[in-house]
């Protein structure tokens, strides 16, 4: 699903960028974007590569870009 990068602590992270606005989409999807930590368009966050984070990304995959 996404490319991951290794950091020095052996924990993989995923870079997530908001590329489309949540306006016009389901409110639960907006809450997921907020839960990921994205605040505005083109805002990028790095999160650990866990099943929970991947599930959140899957729910809003049409709004975000993953590296």
MOPAC internal coordinates of N, CA, C and O (Angstrom, degrees):
PM7 1SCF
backbone

  N    0.0000 0     0.00 0     0.00 0    0    0    0
  C    1.4394 1     0.00 0     0.00 0    1    0    0
  C    1.5196 1   111.31 1     0.00 0    2    1    0
  O    1.2310 1   120.41 1   134.29 1    3    2    1
  N    1.3279 1   116.82 1   -45.71 1    3    2    1
  C    1.4477 1   119.36 1  -177.45 1    5    3    2
  C    1.5106 1   110.32 1  -140.60 1    6    5    3
  O    1.2310 1   121.70 1   -28.63 1    7    6    5
  N    1.3136 1   114.35 1   151.37 1    7    6    5
  C    1.4514 1   119.05 1   173.69 1    9    7    6
  C    1.5142 1   108.58 1   -80.25 1   10    9    7
  O    1.2310 1   120.63 1   -38.97 1   11   10    9
  N    1.2908 1   116.40 1   141.03 1   11   10    9
  C    1.4558 1   119.74 1   179.57 1   13   11   10
  C    1.5155 1   109.10 1  -121.51 1   14   13   11
  O    1.2310 1   121.62 1   -23.76 1   15   14   13
  N    1.3183 1   114.51 1   156.24 1   15   14   13
  C    1.4505 1   119.49 1   178.77 1   17   15   14
  C    1.5128 1   109.06 1  -120.94 1   18   17   15
  O    1.2310 1   120.75 1   -34.55 1   19   18   17
  N    1.3314 1   116.17 1   145.45 1   19   18   17
  C    1.4512 1   120.32 1   178.15 1   21   19   18
  C    1.5134 1   109.42 1   -90.30 1   22   21   19
  O    1.2310 1   121.11 1   -43.35 1   23   22   21
  N    1.3106 1   115.48 1   136.65 1   23   22   21
  C    1.4494 1   120.81 1   173.17 1   25   23   22
  C    1.5181 1   108.12 1  -104.43 1   26   25   23
  O    1.2310 1   120.51 1    -2.94 1   27   26   25
  N    1.3083 1   116.63 1   177.06 1   27   26   25
  C    1.4563 1   120.35 1  -175.38 1   29   27   26
  C    1.5228 1   112.28 1   -63.93 1   30   29   27
  O    1.2310 1   119.22 1   152.81 1   31   30   29
  N    1.3154 1   119.09 1   -27.19 1   31   30   29
  C    1.4525 1   122.33 1  -179.18 1   33   31   30
  C    1.5100 1   113.28 1   -85.77 1   34   33   31
  O    1.2310 1   119.69 1  -164.71 1   35   34   33
  N    1.3220 1   118.20 1    15.29 1   35   34   33
  C    1.4661 1   123.77 1   179.78 1   37   35   34
  C    1.5301 1   113.27 1    63.33 1   38   37   35
  O    1.2310 1   120.11 1  -167.49 1   39   38   37
  N    1.3251 1   117.40 1    12.51 1   39   38   37
  C    1.4588 1   119.40 1   177.71 1   41   39   38
  C    1.5256 1   108.40 1  -100.73 1   42   41   39
  O    1.2310 1   121.11 1   -52.61 1   43   42   41
  N    1.3178 1   115.48 1   127.39 1   43   42   41
  C    1.4517 1   119.90 1  -179.58 1   45   43   42
  C    1.5251 1   109.99 1   -81.34 1   46   45   43
  O    1.2310 1   121.08 1   -34.22 1   47   46   45
  N    1.3400 1   115.53 1   145.78 1   47   46   45
  C    1.4515 1   120.36 1   178.56 1   49   47   46
  C    1.5242 1   109.62 1  -127.84 1   50   49   47
  O    1.2310 1   121.52 1   -19.99 1   51   50   49
  N    1.3152 1   114.69 1   160.01 1   51   50   49
  C    1.4591 1   122.38 1   178.35 1   53   51   50
  C    1.5196 1   107.43 1  -124.25 1   54   53   51
  O    1.2310 1   120.43 1   -46.07 1   55   54   53
  N    1.3416 1   116.79 1   133.93 1   55   54   53
  C    1.4617 1   121.43 1   175.51 1   57   55   54
  C    1.5342 1   107.76 1   -95.40 1   58   57   55
  O    1.2310 1   120.76 1   -55.06 1   59   58   57
  N    1.3266 1   116.15 1   124.94 1   59   58   57
  C    1.4560 1   122.12 1  -177.08 1   61   59   58
  C    1.5237 1   108.25 1  -120.52 1   62   61   59
  O    1.2310 1   120.15 1   -49.12 1   63   62   61
  N    1.3343 1   117.32 1   130.88 1   63   62   61
  C    1.4538 1   122.82 1  -179.74 1   65   63   62
  C    1.5192 1   109.25 1  -124.58 1   66   65   63
  O    1.2310 1   120.44 1   -47.25 1   67   66   65
  N    1.3228 1   116.77 1   132.75 1   67   66   65
  C    1.4644 1   121.51 1   176.18 1   69   67   66
  C    1.5231 1   108.42 1   -79.86 1   70   69   67
  O    1.2310 1   120.05 1   -61.07 1   71   70   69
  N    1.3289 1   117.51 1   118.93 1   71   70   69
  C    1.4682 1   121.43 1  -176.81 1   73   71   70
  C    1.5277 1   112.73 1  -113.70 1   74   73   71
  O    1.2310 1   119.95 1   170.47 1   75   74   73
  N    1.3254 1   117.70 1    -9.53 1   75   74   73
  C    1.4538 1   120.87 1  -179.84 1   77   75   74
  C    1.5209 1   109.13 1  -141.06 1   78   77   75
  O    1.2310 1   120.10 1   -37.40 1   79   78   77
  N    1.3035 1   117.41 1   142.60 1   79   78   77
  C    1.4572 1   122.44 1  -177.61 1   81   79   78
  C    1.5214 1   111.36 1   -69.63 1   82   81   79
  O    1.2310 1   120.93 1   -28.46 1   83   82   81
  N    1.3205 1   115.82 1   151.54 1   83   82   81
  C    1.4684 1   121.26 1   178.19 1   85   83   82
  C    1.5199 1   112.18 1   -84.53 1   86   85   83
  O    1.2310 1   120.25 1   175.77 1   87   86   85
  N    1.3224 1   117.13 1    -4.23 1   87   86   85
  C    1.4666 1   120.81 1   179.38 1   89   87   86
  C    1.5203 1   108.79 1   -64.50 1   90   89   87
  O    1.2310 1   120.64 1   -50.20 1   91   90   89
  N    1.3096 1   116.39 1   129.80 1   91   90   89
  C    1.4542 1   121.59 1   179.07 1   93   91   90
  C    1.5157 1   113.54 1    93.44 1   94   93   91
  O    1.2310 1   120.36 1   176.12 1   95   94   93
  N    1.3363 1   116.92 1    -3.88 1   95   94   93
  C    1.4513 1   121.20 1   178.18 1   97   95   94
  C    1.5212 1   109.72 1  -108.46 1   98   97   95
  O    1.2310 1   121.07 1    -8.82 1   99   98   97
  N    1.3094 1   115.57 1   171.18 1   99   98   97
  C    1.4477 1   122.56 1  -179.00 1  101   99   98
  C    1.5355 1   110.90 1   -56.90 1  102  101   99
  O    1.2310 1   120.46 1   -38.58 1  103  102  101
  N    1.3375 1   116.73 1   141.42 1  103  102  101
  C    1.4653 1   120.43 1  -179.01 1  105  103  102
  C    1.5179 1   112.28 1   -63.35 1  106  105  103
  O    1.2310 1   120.25 1   149.06 1  107  106  105
  N    1.3162 1   117.13 1   -30.94 1  107  106  105
  C    1.4632 1   118.77 1   179.21 1  109  107  106
  C    1.5281 1   110.57 1   -65.99 1  110  109  107
  O    1.2310 1   120.22 1   148.57 1  111  110  109
  N    1.3253 1   117.19 1   -31.43 1  111  110  109
  C    1.4553 1   120.07 1   176.58 1  113  111  110
  C    1.5231 1   110.69 1   -69.52 1  114  113  111
  O    1.2310 1   120.33 1   143.69 1  115  114  113
  N    1.3251 1   116.97 1   -36.31 1  115  114  113
  C    1.4690 1   120.31 1   176.02 1  117  115  114
  C    1.5226 1   110.09 1   -64.30 1  118  117  115
  O    1.2310 1   120.08 1   142.39 1  119  118  117
  N    1.3229 1   117.46 1   -37.61 1  119  118  117
  C    1.4622 1   121.38 1   177.96 1  121  119  118
  C    1.5220 1   110.99 1   -66.56 1  122  121  119
  O    1.2310 1   120.03 1   143.55 1  123  122  121
  N    1.3200 1   117.54 1   -36.45 1  123  122  121
  C    1.4612 1   121.08 1   177.59 1  125  123  122
  C    1.5252 1   109.67 1   -65.52 1  126  125  123
  O    1.2310 1   120.07 1   136.21 1  127  126  125
  N    1.3255 1   117.48 1   -43.79 1  127  126  125
  C    1.4610 1   121.11 1   178.27 1  129  127  126
  C    1.5299 1   109.38 1   -60.63 1  130  129  127
  O    1.2310 1   120.47 1   137.73 1  131  130  129
  N    1.3143 1   116.70 1   -42.27 1  131  130  129
  C    1.4638 1   120.99 1   177.29 1  133  131  130
  C    1.5303 1   110.81 1   -64.20 1  134  133  131
  O    1.2310 1   120.43 1   140.28 1  135  134  133
  N    1.3176 1   116.78 1   -39.72 1  135  134  133
  C    1.4570 1   121.22 1   179.03 1  137  135  134
  C    1.5189 1   112.91 1   -66.17 1  138  137  135
  O    1.2310 1   120.59 1   148.30 1  139  138  137
  N    1.3185 1   116.48 1   -31.70 1  139  138  137
  C    1.4632 1   121.06 1   175.86 1  141  139  138
  C    1.5225 1   109.98 1   -67.55 1  142  141  139
  O    1.2310 1   120.51 1   151.68 1  143  142  141
  N    1.3284 1   116.63 1   -28.32 1  143  142  141
  C    1.4574 1   120.53 1   179.70 1  145  143  142
  C    1.5147 1   113.76 1   107.63 1  146  145  143
  O    1.2310 1   120.51 1  -170.63 1  147  146  145
  N    1.3187 1   116.63 1     9.37 1  147  146  145
  C    1.4643 1   120.83 1   179.91 1  149  147  146
  C    1.5214 1   109.50 1   -85.65 1  150  149  147
  O    1.2310 1   120.69 1   -47.50 1  151  150  149
  N    1.3209 1   116.29 1   132.50 1  151  150  149
  C    1.4588 1   120.53 1  -173.95 1  153  151  150
  C    1.5236 1   114.12 1  -111.42 1  154  153  151
  O    1.2310 1   120.26 1   148.79 1  155  154  153
  N    1.3170 1   117.10 1   -31.21 1  155  154  153
  C    1.4608 1   119.93 1  -176.05 1  157  155  154
  C    1.5363 1   109.05 1  -151.07 1  158  157  155
  O    1.2310 1   120.36 1    -9.77 1  159  158  157
  N    1.3132 1   116.92 1   170.23 1  159  158  157
  C    1.4567 1   120.80 1   179.20 1  161  159  158
  C    1.5246 1   110.52 1   -60.01 1  162  161  159
  O    1.2310 1   120.79 1   -37.34 1  163  162  161
  N    1.3204 1   116.09 1   142.66 1  163  162  161
  C    1.4627 1   125.32 1  -179.35 1  165  163  162
  C    1.5225 1   113.30 1    64.05 1  166  165  163
  O    1.2310 1   119.79 1  -164.17 1  167  166  165
  N    1.3234 1   118.00 1    15.83 1  167  166  165
  C    1.4672 1   121.82 1   174.31 1  169  167  166
  C    1.5264 1   107.35 1   -82.96 1  170  169  167
  O    1.2310 1   120.26 1   -45.02 1  171  170  169
  N    1.3325 1   117.11 1   134.98 1  171  170  169
  C    1.4539 1   122.67 1  -176.80 1  173  171  170
  C    1.5172 1   110.08 1  -119.13 1  174  173  171
  O    1.2310 1   120.88 1   -42.03 1  175  174  173
  N    1.3285 1   115.93 1   137.97 1  175  174  173
  C    1.4659 1   121.87 1   174.83 1  177  175  174
  C    1.5194 1   108.69 1  -130.12 1  178  177  175
  O    1.2310 1   121.01 1   -25.54 1  179  178  177
  N    1.3197 1   115.67 1   154.46 1  179  178  177
  C    1.4665 1   121.69 1   174.39 1  181  179  178
  C    1.5135 1   107.85 1  -112.75 1  182  181  179
  O    1.2310 1   121.00 1   -55.15 1  183  182  181
  N    1.3302 1   115.69 1   124.85 1  183  182  181
  C    1.4590 1   121.27 1  -179.87 1  185  183  182
  C    1.5221 1   109.42 1  -125.39 1  186  185  183
  O    1.2310 1   120.20 1   -24.19 1  187  186  185
  N    1.3326 1   117.23 1   155.81 1  187  186  185
  C    1.4694 1   119.28 1   177.16 1  189  187  186
  C    1.5228 1   110.62 1   -65.83 1  190  189  187
  O    1.2310 1   121.08 1   -30.56 1  191  190  189
  N    1.3092 1   115.55 1   149.44 1  191  190  189
  C    1.4634 1   121.69 1  -179.09 1  193  191  190
  C    1.5242 1   109.02 1   -83.88 1  194  193  191
  O    1.2310 1   120.91 1   -92.88 1  195  194  193
  N    1.3371 1   115.86 1    87.12 1  195  194  193
  C    1.4610 1   121.76 1   179.38 1  197  195  194
  C    1.5221 1   109.26 1  -120.85 1  198  197  195
  O    1.2310 1   120.01 1   -17.76 1  199  198  197
  N    1.3231 1   117.58 1   162.24 1  199  198  197
  C    1.4715 1   119.51 1   177.71 1  201  199  198
  C    1.5273 1   112.84 1   -60.25 1  202  201  199
  O    1.2310 1   119.67 1   146.16 1  203  202  201
  N    1.3184 1   118.24 1   -33.84 1  203  202  201
  C    1.4637 1   121.13 1   179.86 1  205  203  202
  C    1.5316 1   110.87 1   -65.95 1  206  205  203
  O    1.2310 1   120.62 1   135.97 1  207  206  205
  N    1.3148 1   116.42 1   -44.03 1  207  206  205
  C    1.4634 1   120.41 1   179.31 1  209  207  206
  C    1.5254 1   110.13 1   -66.68 1  210  209  207
  O    1.2310 1   120.14 1   138.73 1  211  210  209
  N    1.3176 1   117.34 1   -41.27 1  211  210  209
  C    1.4658 1   120.02 1   178.03 1  213  211  210
  C    1.5236 1   111.49 1   -62.47 1  214  213  211
  O    1.2310 1   119.88 1   144.49 1  215  214  213
  N    1.3316 1   117.83 1   -35.51 1  215  214  213
  C    1.4573 1   121.34 1   176.84 1  217  215  214
  C    1.5193 1   111.85 1   -65.64 1  218  217  215
  O    1.2310 1   120.68 1   140.63 1  219  218  217
  N    1.3335 1   116.31 1   -39.37 1  219  218  217
  C    1.4641 1   120.45 1   177.28 1  221  219  218
  C    1.5251 1   110.23 1   -65.22 1  222  221  219
  O    1.2310 1   120.66 1   137.42 1  223  222  221
  N    1.3257 1   116.35 1   -42.58 1  223  222  221
  C    1.4624 1   120.35 1   178.84 1  225  223  222
  C    1.5255 1   110.11 1   -62.50 1  226  225  223
  O    1.2310 1   120.27 1   139.33 1  227  226  225
  N    1.3144 1   117.08 1   -40.67 1  227  226  225
  C    1.4611 1   121.09 1  -179.14 1  229  227  226
  C    1.5284 1   111.29 1   -62.14 1  230  229  227
  O    1.2310 1   120.25 1   143.91 1  231  230  229
  N    1.3219 1   117.13 1   -36.09 1  231  230  229
  C    1.4611 1   120.34 1  -178.52 1  233  231  230
  C    1.5293 1   112.20 1   -68.91 1  234  233  231
  O    1.2310 1   120.10 1   148.79 1  235  234  233
  N    1.3246 1   117.42 1   -31.21 1  235  234  233
  C    1.4744 1   120.74 1  -177.78 1  237  235  234
  C    1.5298 1   111.10 1  -119.71 1  238  237  235
  O    1.2310 1   120.29 1  -148.58 1  239  238  237
  N    1.3217 1   117.06 1    31.42 1  239  238  237
  C    1.4674 1   121.32 1  -175.89 1  241  239  238
  C    1.5262 1   113.05 1   -61.42 1  242  241  239
  O    1.2310 1   119.41 1   159.05 1  243  242  241
  N    1.3340 1   118.73 1   -20.95 1  243  242  241
  C    1.4489 1   121.83 1   179.53 1  245  243  242
  C    1.5321 1   111.71 1   -83.26 1  246  245  243
  O    1.2310 1   120.13 1   172.60 1  247  246  245
  N    1.3372 1   117.36 1    -7.40 1  247  246  245
  C    1.4662 1   121.76 1  -178.37 1  249  247  246
  C    1.5176 1   112.73 1  -109.45 1  250  249  247
  O    1.2310 1   119.89 1   164.25 1  251  250  249
  N    1.3160 1   117.82 1   -15.75 1  251  250  249
  C    1.4630 1   120.98 1  -172.84 1  253  251  250
  C    1.5257 1   111.59 1  -122.59 1  254  253  251
  O    1.2310 1   122.02 1   -17.75 1  255  254  253
  N    1.3173 1   113.73 1   162.25 1  255  254  253
  C    1.4564 1   122.00 1   172.62 1  257  255  254
  C    1.5289 1   106.51 1  -118.39 1  258  257  255
  O    1.2310 1   120.42 1   -42.33 1  259  258  257
  N    1.3412 1   116.81 1   137.67 1  259  258  257
  C    1.4621 1   121.61 1  -175.41 1  261  259  258
  C    1.5159 1   109.56 1  -120.70 1  262  261  259
  O    1.2310 1   121.22 1   -46.44 1  263  262  261
  N    1.3314 1   115.26 1   133.56 1  263  262  261
  C    1.4740 1   121.41 1   176.27 1  265  263  262
  C    1.4976 1   109.54 1  -119.83 1  266  265  263
  O    1.2310 1   120.10 1   180.00 1  267  266  265

